[in-house]
Amino acid sequence: MIWKPLNQAVHGRALTRCISTAFLACLLGLAASTAWALPDRYTQLSRDLRSLQRSPYAKVVKIGRSVKGRPIYSVVLTAPKGSIPLDQRTRVVLMCGQHGDEPASILSMLPLIHELSQTIDSHHRALLSRAVIIWIPVVNPDGFVRSTRTNANGADLNRDWEDLTQPETIAVSGLISSFRPQVIVDEHEWSVDQPKMTNCVEVASSGPKSTIKLSYLLAHTAAENMPRGGLAFQRICCQADRDPRLAHRHFANEGICSMLMETSPRSPMGSRLNWYRNFVISLLDSVAYPPDGVIANDLHDAIRSSGRPQFSVASLYATGTDTGSFLYWFAASMLAACIVCKCAGIGGTNACANGPELAGRESRRRRLTVADAVRLDSPTRVKLRILKENRFRPTDRTTCRQNAPVRMQV
């Protein structure tokens, strides 16, 4: 008589355990399936980028794919119409997310790009009528999804700009080669195992000396025009023997004003995000606004005479325009113009002997700022010579606040 209730109790507890285990397994399965169904953070970012297409000032362009096949996007920001033709505006490239475990610059630039695309502010509308901004939100999508420094092949993309062995660097390098920007800003952040590193802007010391000097003057001008307060930072020039494979050094060797931004994990995240934003806005203002209309006309003449980028921004904003036909038309027009000029006896070896019109423009030229010189597509040594002869403010020559150089692992 005593074994029957005891046997029932044992079986009851076993049944309860079985039910509990089955219920827990169901919960785990439901959680796993929900997590599997949720998009990763790069997919969410891509959806956010596509929402920019509703703005007439923004175009989202796929420039390639990562190792895992994820699309690599660029966002082109400019005013589709304006007094300055699209192919003659200042061209700036902003790169983020080379290292997938450095999301701060991406988080900072995304709201700014949305703000610029809405153009509620009259200042933003004026800026986009003078500049073409290409933002590459995530160079390394696979690393961004996994929060790793390297891409899916285990390669550090910021050491691959000379060899171009990875699909991500090949895609971005192709865009830069065709777009021919005048300024490149590569945005990074220090990792937690580098606690002594500071918030800084680095200008490469490799490449032509004239490019180094012009880049430094531009960084200095942008820094001086930033709002006061917030994070303090250094501008650090690396030694000439530093690794030339890094993006900002590689493109500096190609004669492009290039710089790198870094923030320290010791600083509050909100302050770091504001610092990225404030410097970029100040930089865009510095390169997009000439001081008066006369200088603007002279600069645009110089840009036109030096050629246009292969990448047709106009084709993105013109309805029904095909890029290939646009380039074909442009090449045919330039060929015809050369034939006409040759027949008219124009275009001798001395550009200064082309008549009173050019002499009149030269006599009207006023003193230039660093921003004016950067807008020129002339060789960098020519920019520096013009800048030296037509200095707008003597204070532009002063050396900015700069601490002793530190070792950097970008």
C-alpha positions in Angstrom: 0.0 0.0 0.0 2.8 2.4 0.7 4.6 1.9 -2.7 1.7 3.0 -4.9 1.5 6.7 -3.7 5.3 7.0 -3.7 5.5 5.7 -7.2 2.9 8.2 -8.3 4.8 11.1 -6.7 8.0 10.1 -8.4 6.4 9.9 -11.8 4.6 13.2 -11.1 8.0 15.0 -10.5 9.5 13.4 -13.6 6.5 14.6 -15.7 6.9 18.1 -14.3 10.6 18.1 -15.2 9.8 17.0 -18.7 7.2 19.7 -19.2 9.6 22.4 -17.8 12.4 21.2 -20.0 10.1 21.2 -23.1 8.8 24.7 -22.2 12.4 26.0 -21.8 13.4 24.4 -25.1 10.5 26.1 -26.8 11.5 29.5 -25.4 15.1 29.1 -26.5 14.0 28.0 -30.0 11.6 31.0 -30.2 14.4 33.4 -29.1 16.9 31.8 -31.6 14.4 32.1 -34.5 13.6 35.7 -33.5 17.3 36.6 -33.4 17.8 34.9 -36.8 15.0 36.8 -38.3 16.2 40.2 -37.1 18.5 42.0 -39.5 22.1 42.6 -38.6 23.2 46.2 -38.0 24.6 46.7 -41.4 21.3 45.7 -43.0 19.6 48.2 -40.7 22.1 50.9 -41.8 21.5 50.0 -45.4 17.8 50.5 -45.0 18.5 53.9 -43.3 20.7 54.9 -46.2 18.1 54.0 -48.8 15.6 56.3 -47.1 17.9 59.2 -48.2 16.8 58.6 -51.7 13.6 60.6 -50.9 15.8 63.7 -50.8 16.6 65.5 -54.1 20.0 66.3 -52.6 21.2 62.8 -51.9 21.9 59.8 -54.1 22.9 56.3 -52.8 25.2 54.5 -55.1 26.5 50.9 -54.7 30.2 50.9 -55.6 31.1 47.2 -54.9 30.6 44.2 -52.6 32.5 42.9 -49.6 34.1 39.4 -49.3 30.8 38.0 -48.0 28.8 39.8 -50.8 27.4 42.7 -48.8 27.0 45.8 -50.8 29.3 48.7 -50.2 27.5 52.1 -50.6 28.5 55.6 -51.2 26.2 58.6 -50.5 26.6 61.5 -53.0 25.4 64.8 -51.5 25.1 68.0 -53.5 22.5 70.4 -54.9 21.2 69.1 -58.2 20.9 72.7 -59.5 22.9 75.8 -58.8 25.0 78.6 -60.3 28.1 76.4 -60.1 28.0 73.4 -62.5 28.1 70.0 -60.8 31.4 69.0 -62.2 33.1 72.2 -61.1 32.3 72.1 -57.4 34.7 71.2 -54.6 34.9 67.5 -54.2 35.3 65.9 -50.7 35.3 62.2 -49.7 34.5 61.1 -46.2 35.5 57.5 -45.3 34.3 55.6 -42.3 34.3 52.1 -41.0 37.6 50.7 -42.4 37.8 48.8 -39.1 34.6 47.1 -38.1 35.2 47.6 -34.4 35.3 51.4 -34.7 31.7 52.6 -35.1 31.9 56.1 -33.5 32.5 58.0 -36.8 29.6 56.1 -38.5 27.3 57.0 -35.7 28.4 60.6 -35.9 28.2 61.0 -39.7 24.8 59.3 -40.2 22.8 62.1 -38.5 24.9 64.8 -40.2 24.3 63.2 -43.7 20.5 63.1 -43.0 20.6 66.7 -41.8 22.5 67.8 -44.9 20.1 65.9 -47.2 17.1 67.6 -45.7 18.6 71.1 -46.3 16.2 72.8 -43.9 19.1 75.1 -42.9 19.9 77.8 -45.5 23.6 77.3 -44.7 23.4 73.7 -45.7 21.7 74.5 -48.9 24.4 77.0 -49.8 27.1 74.5 -48.9 25.6 71.8 -51.1 25.5 74.3 -54.0 29.2 74.7 -53.8 30.5 71.2 -52.9 30.0 67.6 -53.8 30.3 65.4 -50.8 30.7 61.6 -51.1 30.3 59.7 -47.9 31.4 56.1 -47.7 29.6 55.0 -44.5 31.2 51.5 -44.0 34.2 50.5 -46.0 34.3 47.1 -44.2 30.7 45.8 -43.9 31.7 42.2 -42.9 33.9 43.5 -40.1 31.2 46.0 -39.0 28.6 43.1 -38.7 31.1 41.0 -36.6 32.6 44.0 -34.7 36.1 42.9 -35.9 39.0 45.1 -37.0 39.6 43.0 -40.1 37.4 42.0 -43.0 36.1 38.5 -43.7 39.5 37.4 -45.1 41.2 38.5 -41.9 42.9 41.5 -43.8 43.4 44.9 -42.3 41.9 47.1 -45.0 44.0 50.1 -43.9 47.1 48.2 -44.9 45.9 47.3 -48.3 45.7 50.6 -50.3 48.9 50.0 -52.2 48.4 46.3 -53.0 44.6 46.4 -53.4 44.1 42.7 -52.7 40.7 43.0 -51.1 37.3 43.7 -52.8 36.5 46.5 -50.4 39.7 48.5 -51.1 39.4 47.9 -54.8 35.8 49.3 -54.8 36.7 52.4 -52.9 39.9 53.0 -54.8 38.0 52.8 -58.1 35.5 55.4 -56.8 38.3 57.8 -55.7 40.2 57.4 -59.0 37.1 58.3 -61.0 35.8 61.0 -58.7 39.1 62.7 -58.2 38.4 64.4 -54.9 40.4 67.4 -53.7 40.1 66.4 -50.1 39.9 63.0 -48.3 39.1 62.5 -44.6 39.5 59.0 -43.2 37.7 58.7 -39.8 38.9 56.2 -37.1 38.9 55.8 -33.4 41.5 54.4 -31.0 40.8 51.0 -29.4 40.7 50.3 -25.7 44.1 48.8 -25.7 45.6 52.1 -26.7 44.5 54.3 -23.7 47.3 56.9 -24.0 46.2 58.0 -27.5 44.5 61.3 -27.8 41.8 62.9 -30.0 43.8 64.1 -33.0 43.9 64.9 -36.7 46.9 63.5 -38.5 48.2 64.9 -41.8 50.5 62.4 -43.6 54.2 63.4 -43.8 54.7 61.1 -46.8 54.3 62.2 -50.4 55.1 65.6 -52.0 56.1 68.2 -49.5 53.7 70.7 -51.1 50.8 68.3 -50.5 51.8 67.8 -46.9 52.0 71.6 -46.3 48.7 72.3 -48.0 46.9 69.5 -46.1 48.3 70.8 -42.8 47.1 74.4 -43.6 43.7 73.1 -44.4 43.4 71.0 -41.2 44.6 74.0 -39.3 42.0 76.3 -40.9 39.2 73.8 -40.2 40.4 73.4 -36.6 40.5 77.1 -35.9 37.0 77.6 -37.3 35.5 74.8 -35.1 33.2 75.9 -32.2 35.1 76.5 -29.0 34.8 74.1 -26.1 34.3 70.3 -26.3 37.2 68.0 -26.9 40.7 69.3 -27.4 42.9 67.6 -29.9 46.4 67.5 -31.5 47.4 67.6 -35.1 50.2 65.1 -35.4 52.5 64.8 -38.3 54.0 61.3 -38.5 57.6 60.6 -39.4 58.5 60.1 -43.0 59.2 56.4 -42.5 55.7 55.6 -41.3 53.7 52.8 -43.1 52.7 54.3 -46.5 50.0 51.7 -47.0 47.5 53.6 -44.8 44.7 55.3 -46.7 45.5 58.9 -45.9 49.2 58.5 -46.6 48.6 56.5 -49.8 46.3 59.2 -51.2 48.6 61.9 -50.1 51.3 60.3 -52.2 48.9 60.8 -55.1 48.7 64.5 -54.5 45.3 64.6 -52.7 44.9 66.6 -49.5 44.3 63.7 -47.0 44.0 63.6 -43.3 43.0 61.1 -40.6 40.8 61.6 -37.5 41.0 59.7 -34.3 39.2 59.9 -31.0 40.2 58.4 -27.7 38.0 55.8 -25.8 38.7 57.8 -22.6 36.5 60.6 -23.9 32.7 60.4 -23.5 31.0 59.0 -26.5 28.7 62.1 -26.9 31.7 64.4 -27.0 33.5 62.3 -29.5 30.5 62.2 -31.8 30.2 66.0 -31.7 33.9 66.3 -32.4 33.7 64.3 -35.6 30.7 66.4 -36.7 32.1 69.8 -35.8 35.4 69.2 -37.6 33.8 67.8 -40.7 31.4 70.8 -40.9 34.2 73.2 -40.4 36.3 71.5 -43.0 33.5 71.6 -45.6 32.9 75.3 -44.9 36.7 75.9 -45.3 36.9 74.3 -48.8 33.5 75.4 -50.1 33.3 79.1 -49.5 35.5 81.5 -51.4 35.5 85.0 -49.9 33.9 86.8 -52.9 32.5 86.3 -56.4 35.6 87.4 -58.3 37.8 84.8 -56.7 35.0 82.2 -57.1 34.9 82.9 -60.9 38.7 82.7 -61.2 38.8 79.4 -59.3 36.0 77.9 -61.4 37.9 78.9 -64.6 41.0 77.2 -63.2 39.0 74.1 -62.4 37.4 74.0 -65.8 40.8 74.4 -67.5 42.3 71.5 -65.6 39.7 68.9 -66.6 36.7 67.3 -64.9 36.3 64.1 -62.9 35.4 60.9 -64.8 32.7 60.2 -62.4 29.7 62.1 -63.7 27.8 63.6 -60.8 25.5 65.2 -63.3 24.3 61.9 -64.6 23.1 60.9 -61.1 20.9 64.0 -60.8 19.7 64.3 -64.4 16.5 62.3 -65.2 17.1 59.8 -67.9 20.7 60.6 -68.4 23.1 57.7 -69.1 26.6 58.0 -67.7 28.2 56.4 -70.8 26.5 58.7 -73.2 27.3 61.7 -71.0 31.0 60.9 -71.0 30.9 60.2 -74.8 29.2 63.6 -75.4 31.7 65.3 -73.1 34.7 63.7 -74.9 33.4 64.7 -78.3 32.8 68.2 -77.1 36.3 68.6 -75.7 37.8 67.2 -79.0 35.8 69.7 -81.0 36.9 72.5 -78.7 40.5 71.6 -79.1 40.2 71.5 -82.9 38.6 75.0 -82.9 41.2 76.4 -80.5 44.0 74.9 -82.7 42.6 76.4 -85.8 42.2 79.8 -84.1 45.8 79.8 -83.0 45.0 79.6 -79.3 46.8 77.5 -76.8 50.5 78.3 -77.2 53.1 77.1 -74.9 52.9 80.2 -72.7 49.5 80.3 -71.0 50.1 83.9 -69.9 50.4 85.1 -73.5 46.8 84.2 -74.5 45.6 87.8 -74.6 44.2 90.7 -72.5 41.3 88.6 -71.2 43.5 86.4 -69.1 45.6 89.4 -68.1 42.5 91.2 -66.9 41.5 88.2 -64.8 44.9 88.2 -63.2 44.7 91.9 -62.4 41.3 91.4 -60.8 42.6 88.5 -58.6 42.5 89.3 -54.9 44.3 87.7 -52.0 43.5 84.0 -51.5 42.8 81.9 -48.4 43.7 78.2 -47.9 40.2 77.3 -48.9 40.6 79.0 -52.2 43.9 77.3 -53.0 42.4 73.8 -52.2 39.6 74.3 -54.7 42.1 74.5 -57.5 42.8 71.3 -59.5 46.2 72.6 -60.3 49.4 70.8 -59.2 49.9 71.2 -55.5 53.1 73.2 -55.9 51.2 75.7 -58.0 48.5 76.0 -55.3 51.2 76.7 -52.7 52.9 79.3 -54.9 49.6 81.1 -55.4 48.8 80.9 -51.7 52.2 82.3 -50.8 51.8 85.2 -53.2 48.2 86.0 -52.4 48.0 85.3 -48.6 44.6 86.5 -47.5 45.4 86.5 -43.7 48.9 86.6 -42.3 47.6 84.5 -39.4 47.1 81.6 -41.7 50.9 81.1 -41.6 51.0 80.8 -37.8 51.6 77.3 -36.5 48.7 75.9 -34.6 48.8 74.4 -31.2 50.7 71.1 -31.6 52.0 68.8 -29.0 55.0 66.5 -29.4 54.4 63.7 -32.0 53.3 60.4 -30.5 53.5 56.9 -31.9 50.3 55.9 -33.7 48.8 52.6 -34.6 46.0 53.5 -36.9 
